Amino acid sequence: MVQIKKYEQQVGVVAGGLGPRASGAFEAPGKATAAFGAKLDQVAFDFLERQKDAETKRVQDEQFTEFSQEADDFNRNNKDTDTEVYQKNFKAFRDQKLTAIDARTDLTKSQKDKVKQSLSSTALSFQFKGENAAFGRGQTIRTEASKAKLGEMIRQASVVPENHPDRRRLEAEIDLELKNNVVDGIRTGYDSDSIKQGFKAIDLGKQIDAAASIDELDKIATTIP
């Protein structure tokens, strides 16, 4: 019995099983197999993630091209002359495109969010261009309206005597219209100095027509710069 106990101690065998050294030898291959399996799972996961990212980029590229072409068509066909109205209409167009992305069943929520986010700067760029075009169309209409108004006020003032209250009122309204146009960036081709010179020429013509003698004409001539 003493020798058997001694043998067990030498080979590392305990009663009822293998010793620590023998157990470790058998456990090593199992651990290696488990580590290999975990590594394989990680490789498979990484591959799927890369594939998912690649698919997300493909959809982003497709949506960029599609959105850009349709936004360009929207701006080219748009006739709005007010920037606020344009913003409302463009937002409806943009939201319709984003809703279509949300409705896709081939993308995860995170993919949809990435695709929509990638279109944000493109949408802002087209909106900015469209707002400028709408403002330009509005300025053209406002310019024509102001030119017509100025022309009519000048016509009305030209038939009123120089010192008549209605003449003074019209001249004041003309000056106000010109000042407002400067603030609004409207260029009608009219300016205060040229209009005043025009009125002087009209008034001078009336005085000449009303002159009844050479002396009156000579007197009028002395007032001409």
Buried (B, 14 or more C-beta within 10 A) or exposed (E): EEEEEEEEEEEEBEEEEBBEEBEEEEEEEEEEEEEEEEEEEEEEEEEEEEEBEEBBEEBBEEBBEEBBEBBEEBBEEBEBBEBEEBBEBBEEBBEEBBEEBEEEEEBEEEBBBBBBEBBEEBBEEBBEEBBEBBBEBBBEEBBEEBBEBBEEBBEBBBEBEBEEEEBEBBBEBBEEBBEEBEEEEBEBEBEEEEBEEBBBEBBBEBBEEEBEEEEEEEEBEEEEE
